[in-house]
């Protein structure tokens, strides 16, 4: 992951850092593994634990709070995934294709899921 003064990670770099397990060589569902979210793993659902370290939610690379607290911009342009099909809410994401960057992570107001 980039440090201060460097360009943000691409979407692929962010996903790799957040969810790849180098031991099993598999992608995890969450940074901490495949177990469901608990309040010990990520700051979600408006818990407002601003100073919580939540080390139990670290990625396999030791990166902390990859989910929760804030969204993170990536360097990748927001484009549809292969097989994208417009749903009834075309104004939800389609207008932003090609004009915005991808966000990853998730802010604390998000609901688990």
MMTF fields as JSON, N, C-alpha, C and O atoms, coordinates in Angstrom:
{
  "mmtfVersion": "1.0.0",
  "mmtfProducer": "UNKNOWN",
  "numBonds": 451,
  "numAtoms": 452,
  "numGroups": 113,
  "numChains": 1,
  "numModels": 1,
  "chainsPerModel": [1],
  "groupsPerChain": [113],
  "chainIdList": ["A"],
  "bondAtomList": [4, 2, 8, 6, 12, 10, 16, 14, 20, 18, 24, 22, 28, 26, 32, 30, 36, 34, 40, 38, 44, 42, 48, 46, 52, 50, 56, 54, 60, 58, 64, 62, 68, 66, 72, 70, 76, 74, 80, 78, 84, 82, 88, 86, 92, 90, 96, 94, 100, 98, 104, 102, 108, 106, 112, 110, 116, 114, 120, 118, 124, 122, 128, 126, 132, 130, 136, 134, 140, 138, 144, 142, 148, 146, 152, 150, 156, 154, 160, 158, 164, 162, 168, 166, 172, 170, 176, 174, 180, 178, 184, 182, 188, 186, 192, 190, 196, 194, 200, 198, 204, 202, 208, 206, 212, 210, 216, 214, 220, 218, 224, 222, 228, 226, 232, 230, 236, 234, 240, 238, 244, 242, 248, 246, 252, 250, 256, 254, 260, 258, 264, 262, 268, 266, 272, 270, 276, 274, 280, 278, 284, 282, 288, 286, 292, 290, 296, 294, 300, 298, 304, 302, 308, 306, 312, 310, 316, 314, 320, 318, 324, 322, 328, 326, 332, 330, 336, 334, 340, 338, 344, 342, 348, 346, 352, 350, 356, 354, 360, 358, 364, 362, 368, 366, 372, 370, 376, 374, 380, 378, 384, 382, 388, 386, 392, 390, 396, 394, 400, 398, 404, 402, 408, 406, 412, 410, 416, 414, 420, 418, 424, 422, 428, 426, 432, 430, 436, 434, 440, 438, 444, 442, 448, 446],
  "bondOrderList": [1, 1, 1, 1, 1, 1, 1, 1, 1, 1, 1, 1, 1, 1, 1, 1, 1, 1, 1, 1, 1, 1, 1, 1, 1, 1, 1, 1, 1, 1, 1, 1, 1, 1, 1, 1, 1, 1, 1, 1, 1, 1, 1, 1, 1, 1, 1, 1, 1, 1, 1, 1, 1, 1, 1, 1, 1, 1, 1, 1, 1, 1, 1, 1, 1, 1, 1, 1, 1, 1, 1, 1, 1, 1, 1, 1, 1, 1, 1, 1, 1, 1, 1, 1, 1, 1, 1, 1, 1, 1, 1, 1, 1, 1, 1, 1, 1, 1, 1, 1, 1, 1, 1, 1, 1, 1, 1, 1, 1, 1, 1, 1],
  "groupList": [{"groupName": "UNK", "atomNameList": ["N", "CA", "C", "O"], "elementList": ["N", "C", "C", "O"], "formalChargeList": [0, 0, 0, 0], "bondAtomList": [1, 0, 2, 1, 3, 2], "bondOrderList": [1, 1, 2], "singleLetterCode": "X", "chemCompType": "L-PEPTIDE LINKING"}],
  "groupTypeList": [0, 0, 0, 0, 0, 0, 0, 0, 0, 0, 0, 0, 0, 0, 0, 0, 0, 0, 0, 0, 0, 0, 0, 0, 0, 0, 0, 0, 0, 0, 0, 0, 0, 0, 0, 0, 0, 0, 0, 0, 0, 0, 0, 0, 0, 0, 0, 0, 0, 0, 0, 0, 0, 0, 0, 0, 0, 0, 0, 0, 0, 0, 0, 0, 0, 0, 0, 0, 0, 0, 0, 0, 0, 0, 0, 0, 0, 0, 0, 0, 0, 0, 0, 0, 0, 0, 0, 0, 0, 0, 0, 0, 0, 0, 0, 0, 0, 0, 0, 0, 0, 0, 0, 0, 0, 0, 0, 0, 0, 0, 0, 0, 0],
  "groupIdList": [1, 2, 3, 4, 5, 6, 7, 8, 9, 10, 11, 12, 13, 14, 15, 16, 17, 18, 19, 20, 21, 22, 23, 24, 25, 26, 27, 28, 29, 30, 31, 32, 33, 34, 35, 36, 37, 38, 39, 40, 41, 42, 43, 44, 45, 46, 47, 48, 49, 50, 51, 52, 53, 54, 55, 56, 57, 58, 59, 60, 61, 62, 63, 64, 65, 66, 67, 68, 69, 70, 71, 72, 73, 74, 75, 76, 77, 78, 79, 80, 81, 82, 83, 84, 85, 86, 87, 88, 89, 90, 91, 92, 93, 94, 95, 96, 97, 98, 99, 100, 101, 102, 103, 104, 105, 106, 107, 108, 109, 110, 111, 112, 113],
  "secStructList": [7, 7, 7, 6, 6, 1, 7, 7, 7, 7, 2, 2, 2, 2, 2, 2, 2, 2, 2, 3, 3, 6, 6, 6, 6, 3, 3, 7, 1, 5, 6, 6, 5, 1, 1, 7, 7, 7, 6, 6, 6, 7, 5, 7, 6, 6, 7, 7, 7, 6, 6, 7, 7, 7, 4, 4, 4, 7, 7, 6, 6, 7, 7, 7, 7, 1, 1, 5, 1, 7, 3, 3, 3, 3, 3, 3, 3, 7, 7, 7, 7, 6, 6, 7, 7, 7, 7, 1, 7, 6, 6, 6, 6, 4, 4, 4, 6, 6, 6, 1, 3, 3, 3, 3, 3, 7, 7, 6, 6, 7, 7, 7, 7],
  "xCoordList": [0.844, 0.0, 0.893, 1.975, 0.437, 1.242, 1.388, 0.563, 2.428, 2.621, 2.458, 2.317, 2.477, 2.286, 3.201, 4.402, 2.622, 3.393, 3.385, 3.888, 2.822, 2.739, 1.317, 0.38, 1.172, -0.159, -0.97, -0.397, -2.29, -3.106, -2.971, -2.579, -3.292, -3.266, -4.329, -5.335, -4.109, -5.159, -6.205, -5.973, -7.342, -8.374, -7.844, -8.1, -7.109, -6.552, -5.538, -5.529, -4.688, -3.715, -4.415, -4.019, -5.453, -6.189, -6.854, -6.782, -7.5, -8.166, -7.162, -7.432, -6.022, -4.983, -4.522, -4.44, -4.225, -3.743, -4.805, -4.481, -6.056, -7.143, -7.601, -8.056, -7.494, -8.175, -7.375, -7.871, -6.173, -5.41, -4.674, -4.096, -4.703, -3.991, -2.793, -2.975, -1.575, -0.402, -0.107, 0.591, -0.619, -0.382, -1.239, -0.727, -2.54, -3.44, -3.464, -3.945, -2.941, -2.951, -4.375, -4.653, -5.272, -6.687, -7.136, -6.534, -8.204, -8.819, -9.773, -10.569, -9.685, -10.605, -11.84, -11.794, -12.929, -14.123, -13.913, -14.343, -13.255, -12.965, -11.465, -10.796, -10.927, -9.499, -9.093, -8.006, -9.937, -9.623, -9.891, -9.496, -10.531, -10.854, -12.273, -12.802, -12.886, -14.235, -15.313, -16.499, -14.914, -15.888, -16.7, -16.214, -17.937, -18.825, -18.27, -17.483, -18.69, -18.271, -18.742, -19.852, -17.901, -18.268, -17.671, -16.852, -18.065, -17.55, -16.067, -15.445, -15.491, -14.049, -13.225, -12.0, -13.888, -13.166, -13.145, -12.159, -14.191, -14.262, -15.235, -16.202, -14.975, -15.794, -16.907, -16.768, -18.01, -19.167, -20.401, -20.346, -21.49, -22.788, -22.79, -23.415, -22.081, -22.055, -21.677, -22.253, -20.704, -20.236, -19.469, -19.414, -18.883, -18.142, -17.03, -16.83, -16.33, -15.173, -13.939, -13.114, -13.812, -12.789, -11.373, -10.554, -11.07, -9.698, -9.484, -8.412, -10.489, -10.363, -9.324, -9.335, -8.443, -7.405, -7.915, -7.558, -8.727, -9.361, -8.357, -8.568, -7.293, -6.246, -6.736, -6.126, -7.816, -8.36, -8.861, -9.019, -9.112, -9.586, -8.5, -8.8, -7.238, -6.12, -6.143, -6.606, -5.636, -5.476, -4.291, -3.553, -4.113, -2.987, -1.655, -0.643, -1.634, -0.414, -0.254, 0.681, -1.167, -1.081, -1.671, -1.454, -2.416, -3.034, -4.292, -5.086, -4.471, -5.542, -6.648, -6.396, -7.875, -9.079, -9.266, -9.548, -9.109, -9.373, -10.88, -11.312, -11.664, -13.118, -13.508, -13.068, -14.326, -14.789, -14.082, -13.033, -14.651, -14.169, -14.329, -15.119, -13.633, -13.702, -13.609, -13.068, -14.145, -13.912, -12.502, -11.966, -11.906, -10.581, -10.635, -11.137, -10.118, -10.035, -8.951, -7.947, -9.156, -8.095, -7.731, -8.398, -6.689, -6.263, -7.052, -6.901, -7.885, -8.619, -9.887, -10.613, -10.131, -11.355, -12.536, -12.444, -13.636, -14.862, -15.494, -15.966, -15.497, -16.055, -16.917, -16.763, -17.83, -18.64, -17.787, -16.848, -18.139, -17.492, -17.968, -19.046, -17.179, -17.64, -19.002, -19.212, -19.909, -21.241, -22.218, -23.341, -21.792, -22.679, -23.999, -24.024, -25.094, -26.43, -27.108, -27.125, -27.658, -28.341, -29.538, -30.318, -29.67, -30.839, -31.852, -31.621, -32.958, -33.969, -33.461, -34.068, -32.369, -31.842, -30.612, -29.518, -30.774, -29.625, -28.873, -27.682, -29.544, -28.859, -27.977, -27.25, -28.038, -27.262, -25.76, -25.018, -25.296, -23.853, -23.477, -22.411, -24.319, -23.979, -23.542, -22.613, -24.151, -23.704, -22.265, -21.668, -21.7, -20.364, -19.273, -18.088, -19.663, -18.657, -17.739, -18.194, -16.448, -15.455, -15.157, -14.222, -15.931, -15.726, -15.31, -14.955, -15.347, -15.001, -13.998, -13.788, -13.397, -12.46, -13.187, -14.219, -12.633, -13.198, -12.939, -11.852, -13.95, -13.822, -13.782, -14.45, -13.008, -12.936, -12.98, -12.78, -13.242, -13.317, -14.756, -15.555, -15.089, -16.449, -16.436, -15.599, -17.362, -17.393, -18.23, -19.016, -18.066, -18.726, -20.247, -20.862, -20.913, -22.377, -22.896, -24.096, -22.033, -22.487, -23.031, -22.573, -24.011, -24.534, -23.737, -23.235, -23.623, -22.879, -23.564, -24.765, -22.76, -23.369, -22.379, -22.754],
  "yCoordList": [-1.172, 0.0, 1.24, 1.233, 2.301, 3.512, 4.169, 3.982, 4.917, 5.725, 7.184, 7.504, 8.054, 9.479, 9.962, 9.69, 10.674, 11.21, 10.333, 10.738, 9.134, 8.248, 8.235, 8.669, 7.734, 7.604, 6.566, 5.64, 6.701, 5.672, 4.33, 4.275, 3.274, 1.928, 1.812, 2.521, 0.933, 0.623, -0.235, -0.712, -0.427, -1.284, -2.698, -3.302, -3.225, -4.584, -4.666, -5.645, -3.656, -3.64, -3.575, -4.26, -2.75, -2.621, -3.949, -4.389, -4.58, -5.867, -6.932, -7.71, -6.962, -7.932, -7.708, -8.652, -6.468, -6.151, -6.41, -6.805, -6.192, -6.343, -7.776, -8.147, -8.599, -9.891, -11.123, -12.239, -10.967, -12.15, -12.748, -12.03, -14.058, -14.783, -15.479, -16.463, -14.997, -15.589, -17.021, -17.754, -17.429, -18.794, -19.783, -20.769, -19.517, -20.42, -20.12, -20.928, -18.952, -18.478, -18.323, -18.532, -17.948, -17.772, -16.364, -15.716, -15.927, -14.652, -14.893, -15.832, -14.036, -14.09, -13.248, -12.368, -13.519, -12.693, -11.311, -10.296, -11.289, -10.068, -10.03, -11.054, -8.899, -8.853, -9.878, -10.448, -10.121, -11.037, -12.49, -13.367, -12.786, -14.17, -14.258, -13.294, -15.406, -15.618, -15.581, -15.699, -15.421, -15.352, -14.067, -13.037, -14.145, -12.987, -11.844, -12.062, -10.642, -9.447, -9.457, -9.9, -8.973, -8.675, -7.312, -6.791, -6.744, -5.431, -5.462, -4.406, -6.638, -6.747, -6.692, -6.588, -6.761, -6.874, -5.597, -5.329, -4.82, -3.606, -2.618, -3.01, -1.35, -0.271, 0.059, 0.943, -0.672, -0.48, -0.187, -0.202, 0.073, 0.288, 1.422, 1.326, 2.487, 3.702, 3.458, 4.041, 2.591, 2.293, 3.475, 3.615, 4.318, 5.511, 5.184, 5.908, 4.118, 3.781, 4.34, 3.579, 5.622, 6.306, 5.842, 5.787, 5.518, 5.163, 3.66, 3.213, 2.895, 1.441, 0.945, 1.336, 0.097, -0.438, -1.604, -1.719, -2.462, -3.566, -4.45, -4.785, -4.819, -5.621, -7.005, -7.633, -7.49, -8.798, -8.768, -9.82, -7.583, -7.443, -7.184, -6.871, -7.307, -7.061, -8.024, -9.158, -7.556, -8.431, -9.361, -9.201, -10.328, -11.257, -10.532, -11.055, -9.336, -8.541, -7.583, -6.782, -7.662, -6.813, -5.428, -4.549, -5.219, -3.916, -3.802, -4.741, -2.684, -2.491, -1.606, -0.652, -1.938, -1.173, -0.97, 0.138, -2.023, -1.978, -1.902, -1.528, -2.254, -2.108, -1.337, -1.659, -0.33, 0.46, 1.794, 1.995, 2.681, 4.047, 4.927, 5.871, 4.673, 5.563, 4.777, 3.671, 5.374, 4.864, 5.27, 6.26, 4.505, 4.838, 4.918, 4.01, 6.004, 6.168, 5.249, 5.002, 4.746, 4.034, 4.845, 5.827, 4.437, 5.107, 4.626, 5.18, 3.611, 3.01, 3.787, 4.238, 3.928, 4.58, 3.644, 2.444, 4.197, 3.427, 3.047, 3.908, 1.767, 1.225, 0.016, -0.57, -0.369, -1.556, -2.827, -2.941, -3.774, -5.081, -5.822, -5.523, -6.8, -7.612, -8.235, -8.75, -8.184, -8.745, -7.78, -8.159, -6.523, -5.541, -5.467, -5.401, -5.48, -5.313, -4.191, -4.193, -3.247, -2.119, -2.646, -3.455, -2.184, -2.571, -1.427, -0.425, -1.568, -0.499, 0.856, 1.884, 0.872, 2.12, 2.558, 2.634, 2.847, 3.179, 4.4, 4.544, 5.286, 6.467, 6.152, 7.02, 4.916, 4.547, 4.554, 5.148, 3.924, 3.879, 4.232, 4.8, 3.91, 4.079, 5.49, 5.62, 6.548, 7.886, 8.2, 9.128, 7.451, 7.744, 6.927, 7.144, 5.99, 5.188, 6.102, 6.936, 5.926, 6.677, 8.073, 8.716, 8.555, 9.923, 9.993, 11.067, 8.876, 8.84, 7.714, 6.843, 7.75, 6.693, 5.681, 5.986, 4.479, 3.399, 3.667, 4.094, 3.411, 3.472, 2.059, 1.162, 1.867, 0.566, 0.798, 1.915, -0.262, -0.177, -0.065, -0.966, 1.003, 1.239, 2.095, 1.925, 3.006, 3.906, 3.331, 2.407, 3.868, 3.295, 3.336, 2.546, 4.185, 4.078, 2.848, 2.576, 2.105, 0.942, -0.146, -0.339, -0.848, -2.023, -3.243, -3.31, -4.198, -5.42, -6.142, -5.991, -6.947, -7.706, -8.282, -8.951],
  "zCoordList": [0.0, 0.0, 0.0, 0.588, -0.661, -0.719, 0.652, 1.546, 0.784, 1.985, 1.6, 0.419, 2.567, 2.324, 1.198, 1.198, 0.25, -0.859, -2.093, -3.14, -1.992, -3.146, -3.681, -3.01, -4.891, -5.488, -4.729, -4.155, -4.714, -4.061, -4.776, -5.941, -4.082, -4.664, -5.748, -5.716, -6.692, -7.653, -6.942, -5.832, -7.578, -6.993, -6.772, -5.731, -7.743, -7.611, -6.476, -5.73, -6.333, -5.237, -3.881, -2.938, -3.789, -2.539, -2.168, -1.02, -3.148, -2.904, -2.466, -1.551, -3.113, -2.75, -1.31, -0.525, -0.974, 0.373, 1.433, 2.553, 1.092, 2.064, 2.233, 3.315, 1.192, 1.28, 0.87, 1.027, 0.356, -0.056, 1.136, 1.952, 1.22, 2.275, 1.638, 0.92, 1.879, 1.222, 1.681, 0.98, 2.833, 3.304, 2.516, 1.986, 2.44, 1.706, 0.215, -0.578, -0.168, -1.556, -2.08, -3.261, -1.162, -1.492, -1.082, -0.226, -1.723, -1.347, -0.19, -0.209, 0.812, 1.938, 1.62, 0.76, 2.312, 2.148, 2.786, 2.24, 3.934, 4.679, 4.973, 4.831, 5.372, 5.708, 6.768, 6.68, 7.757, 8.862, 8.516, 9.284, 7.417, 7.034, 6.52, 5.966, 6.703, 6.179, 7.259, 6.953, 8.506, 9.593, 9.509, 9.043, 9.964, 9.947, 10.799, 11.72, 10.475, 11.185, 12.632, 12.929, 13.521, 14.908, 15.246, 14.489, 16.352, 16.738, 17.084, 17.198, 17.252, 17.528, 16.248, 16.306, 15.084, 13.816, 12.985, 12.298, 13.034, 12.207, 12.827, 13.48, 12.622, 13.162, 12.169, 11.324, 12.295, 11.42, 12.263, 13.492, 11.599, 12.228, 13.254, 14.31, 12.92, 13.723, 15.177, 16.095, 15.363, 16.71, 17.313, 18.535, 16.472, 16.909, 17.906, 18.881, 17.661, 18.491, 17.792, 17.285, 17.763, 16.973, 17.258, 16.341, 18.467, 18.808, 18.934, 19.341, 18.59, 18.684, 17.687, 16.52, 18.146, 17.262, 16.439, 15.266, 17.002, 16.297, 15.558, 14.393, 16.21, 15.573, 15.155, 14.29, 15.744, 15.338, 13.898, 13.278, 13.362, 11.991, 10.97, 9.818, 11.37, 10.446, 9.271, 9.388, 8.138, 6.978, 7.215, 8.187, 6.326, 6.442, 6.363, 6.829, 5.781, 5.672, 6.851, 6.879, 7.826, 9.002, 8.82, 9.654, 7.74, 7.51, 8.345, 8.414, 8.965, 9.931, 9.384, 8.648, 9.756, 9.433, 7.931, 7.475, 7.19, 5.752, 5.497, 4.406, 6.494, 6.449, 7.699, 8.803, 7.518, 8.657, 8.738, 8.126, 9.479, 9.698, 8.463, 8.508, 7.378, 6.211, 4.905, 4.858, 3.859, 2.508, 2.102, 2.6, 1.199, 0.681, -0.837, -1.499, -1.377, -2.827, -3.364, -2.695, -4.569, -5.272, -6.513, -6.84, -7.185, -8.415, -9.629, -10.717, -9.462, -10.583, -10.918, -10.032, -12.199, -12.67, -12.468, -12.73, -12.005, -11.763, -13.097, -13.839, -13.388, -14.625, -14.287, -13.216, -15.195, -14.912, -14.952, -15.74, -14.084, -14.135, -15.371, -15.884, -15.873, -17.005, -16.685, -15.587, -17.634, -17.437, -16.783, -16.454, -16.592, -15.973, -16.725, -17.954, -15.977, -16.532, -15.757, -14.527, -16.481, -15.846, -15.063, -15.566, -13.842, -13.041, -13.089, -13.764, -12.387, -12.444, -11.957, -12.257, -11.218, -10.696, -11.483, -10.924, -12.77, -13.607, -13.1, -13.378, -12.36, -11.841, -10.639, -10.156, -10.155, -8.973, -9.229, -8.448, -10.279, -10.533, -11.971, -12.209, -12.902, -14.316, -14.7, -15.499, -14.183, -14.579, -14.179, -14.725, -13.241, -12.726, -13.419, -13.169, -14.286, -14.993, -15.798, -16.581, -15.587, -16.344, -15.828, -16.304, -14.866, -14.382, -12.916, -12.428, -12.214, -10.799, -10.538, -11.383, -9.377, -8.964, -8.081, -7.485, -8.009, -7.209, -5.728, -5.341, -4.915, -3.465, -2.905, -3.417, -1.866, -1.192, 0.31, 0.788, 1.036, 2.489, 2.929, 2.675, 3.571, 4.022, 5.261, 6.148, 5.312, 6.462, 7.59, 7.379, 8.765, 9.925, 9.871, 10.587, 9.086, 9.033, 8.29, 8.332, 7.616, 6.855, 7.756, 8.882, 7.237, 7.911, 7.49, 6.368, 8.385, 8.055, 6.911, 6.687, 6.174, 5.096, 4.162, 3.2]
}
